[in-house]
Amino acid sequence: MSLFYEEQLAGSFGVDTFSKDFDYGVEEPDTEETLSSSTDSKPRILLMGLRRSGKSSIQKVVFHKMSPNETLFLESTNKIYKDDISGSSFVNFQIWDFPGQVDFFDPTFDYEMIFRGTGALIFVIDAQDDYVEALGRLHLTVTRAYRVNPNINFEVFVHKVDGLSDDHKIETQRDIHQRANDDLADASLEKLHLSFYLTSIYDHSIFEAFSKVVQKLISQLPTLENLLNIFISNSGIEKAFLFDVVSKIYIATDSSPVDMQSYELCCDMIDVVIDVSCIYGLKEDGTGSAYDKDSLAIIKLNNTTVLYLKEVTKFLSLVCILREESFEKKGLIDYNFHCFRKAIHEVFEVASVARKGLLSMQPSSPCTTVKSTALNGTPRVLV
Ligand SMILES: Nc1nc2c(ncn2[C@@H]2O[C@H](COP(=O)(O)OP(=O)(O)OP(=O)(O)O)[C@@H](O)[C@H]2O)c(=O)[nH]1
């Protein structure tokens, strides 16, 4: 692979940041004081499942950069572990990792309160183990949660599939899908929808599955997809992902199908950029950031493919795949990127204004009206 790499780094980071500007439809605290006291009110993603199914490993690998092999030494979780990752990631949620066996009959376990503020419940099933008990637990958990909050997205990770052959993977997923839905039908809960994913921490499948879970919780997703579609069609780009840099979750992509190889290539590019920046991009005294508003990288592969990465917000980066001939019009791409970036900032600014409007309890205030008309987020001019 011939590799051409271009990167600029700035010492300080001056662009507007959006750590509190993303609208997930839940109140955000305004002051430091209320922030610490109300972190529990952040929308939650719950990780549940039997003991040793892999819940903590998923959380550590996706959000804390733990290498998969290190998870072998993780100790069993004994109480609910609340991980607030909103300070370092676009994913402005709390991830709650539950101990293997949650006892719904334990009076100290206030599951009604927990499920009420939950956006997504991920139930992890160890596909290398006998899953009959896990299916019983899945049924009990989702039915309880559904009664408290029918708006939860129920996601089932058929996990540790790295140990299975391709045929076995498909067969296991089909079997789990069938049995889980039969159980729901027996309980007259056909409306309760379960989504299934084949996952492993040893490849990118866990990041892809988490991306899909998170995307369902982002209210601006259609706008982001629309912007990406406009951007790629006007710039001769084949595929574009909007990545959360820390977790490598893609929070949106254009509407062409995602193939795993392209996604992996873009994830690897983020790793290269961050690693090189950490080594060569920090100041002599070790200060500065490995990712900032001037982060930009171009990698030319020897198969006429070009990878293009550029900072969009403090947490988000655009990663594109394009052909070498399209890259000849780099000026056009840069200009369109500039419009795209501006539009993304506007989308989140509008969401932030709208939320503040709602918080001030004036549902019919002018800013609420502006929000709804401006939410298409279409960039003003694209060449
Ligand atoms: N082969 C394989 N092993 C995995 C995978 N994910 C996790 N494991 C292993 O599964 C074991 C249990 O993982 P944990 O993350 O501690 O499981 P847990 O569900 O949090 O367990 P409790 O805290 O007891 O509820 C560890 O040895 C992990 O290395 C995977 O995708 N593939």
The ligand as an ORCA input file, in Angstrom:
! r2SCAN-3c Opt
* xyz 0 1
  N     -14.810    -14.990     22.228
  C     -15.332    -13.893     22.750
  N     -15.262    -13.667     24.078
  C     -15.814    -12.539     24.575
  C     -16.464    -11.592     23.745
  N     -16.928    -10.590     24.528
  C     -16.575    -10.906     25.786
  N     -15.897    -12.079     25.838
  C     -15.338    -12.735     27.016
  O     -16.413    -13.095     27.874
  C     -15.972    -13.089     29.237
  C     -16.979    -12.380     30.101
  O     -17.014    -11.027     29.751
  P     -17.602     -9.877     30.697
  O     -17.591     -8.657     29.885
  O     -16.923     -9.859     32.011
  O     -19.100    -10.383     30.897
  P     -20.268     -9.683     31.725
  O     -21.522    -10.003     30.986
  O     -19.969     -8.257     31.975
  O     -20.220    -10.520     33.067
  P     -20.840    -10.124     34.504
  O     -20.146     -8.879     34.932
  O     -20.494    -11.303     35.349
  O     -22.302     -9.965     34.341
  C     -14.584    -12.420     29.229
  O     -13.619    -13.429     29.389
  C     -14.460    -11.807     27.843
  O     -13.130    -11.806     27.360
  C     -16.516    -11.849     22.321
  O     -17.039    -11.090     21.507
  N     -15.947    -13.015     21.905
*
